[in-house]
Amino acid sequence: MVVELPETAPPLIRTMQRLKGYTATQANKLLARSGTFWQPESYDHVVRPGELERIINYVLENPVKAGLVDEWGQWPHTYLAP
C-alpha cells in the first residue's frame, strides 16, 4: 500500500498502528478467528523524492508476479487514485 499523508497527520508509526489494528480486527472477524494477524514488523518508510512512481509500479505488479492475474488492472483489490 502506498499512501500520501497530509503534513498534519500523526507520525507514521501512529498511523500504521491504527491502520494495522483496525484491519486486523476486521480480517479476524471475516475469517472467524482471533489472535495476531500482522507480523510484528513491516516495511514502513517515507518515500524519497523521485522514488514514488517506481514504488507504486512495484506494488501494482505484485499480483502479476504472484501469478494471480495477467495484468495489474485485473486484480479486483487494486485501487489507484489520481
C-alpha distance (Angstrom), angle and dihedral (degrees) to the residues before:
residue distance angle dihedral
M1 . . .
V2 3.77 . .
V3 3.79 118.9 .
E4 3.76 135.5 169.1
L5 3.78 113.3 -137.1
P6 3.79 122.1 -155.9
E7 3.79 117.8 -115.4
T8 3.81 88.6 -109.7
A9 3.82 92.8 58.0
P10 3.80 120.0 113.6
P11 3.81 116.0 -98.8
L12 3.81 114.5 -65.8
I13 3.80 93.2 -109.4
R14 3.82 91.6 55.8
T15 3.80 91.9 46.9
M16 3.82 91.0 50.9
Q17 3.82 92.2 47.6
R18 3.79 90.9 54.4
L19 3.80 93.7 43.8
K20 3.80 93.9 47.7
G21 3.81 92.2 44.9
Y22 3.79 93.1 51.7
T23 3.80 95.7 43.6
A24 3.82 92.4 46.0
T25 3.81 90.8 53.5
Q26 3.80 92.6 48.1
A27 3.82 94.0 45.0
N28 3.81 92.2 48.6
K29 3.82 90.3 50.9
L30 3.80 91.0 49.2
L31 3.81 91.7 47.8
A32 3.82 93.4 42.4
R33 3.77 92.4 -124.7
S34 3.78 140.6 108.6
G35 3.76 138.1 -147.5
T36 3.76 135.3 57.4
F37 3.77 114.4 -4.4
W38 3.82 105.9 168.6
Q39 3.78 127.1 51.6
P40 3.82 111.8 -108.2
E41 3.79 93.4 -111.4
S42 3.77 131.0 44.5
Y43 3.76 135.6 178.4
D44 3.80 100.5 -101.6
H45 3.76 119.1 159.0
V46 3.75 145.3 139.3
V47 3.81 112.8 -96.4
R48 3.77 114.5 -119.7
P49 3.80 119.8 -131.0
G50 3.80 111.4 -80.9
E51 3.84 95.2 21.5
L52 3.80 101.1 85.5
E53 3.82 99.2 88.9
R54 3.82 92.7 47.1
I55 3.81 92.0 49.9
I56 3.81 93.8 47.2
N57 3.81 90.4 50.6
Y58 3.81 90.1 49.3
V59 3.82 91.7 53.0
L60 3.81 93.3 44.7
E61 3.81 92.1 50.9
N62 3.84 95.4 51.6
P63 3.85 95.2 92.9
V64 3.82 89.2 48.5
K65 3.81 92.5 50.5
A66 3.82 89.3 48.7
G67 3.83 89.7 54.7
L68 3.80 93.5 -118.0
V69 3.83 95.1 122.2
D70 3.80 138.0 5.2
E71 3.82 95.5 -127.7
W72 3.82 129.7 25.2
G73 3.82 92.7 -121.2
Q74 3.81 89.9 63.2
W75 3.81 92.9 64.4
P76 3.83 104.7 102.3
H77 3.82 94.0 -149.4
T78 3.80 96.5 56.8
Y79 3.77 117.5 111.3
L80 3.76 119.6 -179.4
A81 3.78 117.1 -178.4
P82 3.79 121.6 -163.6
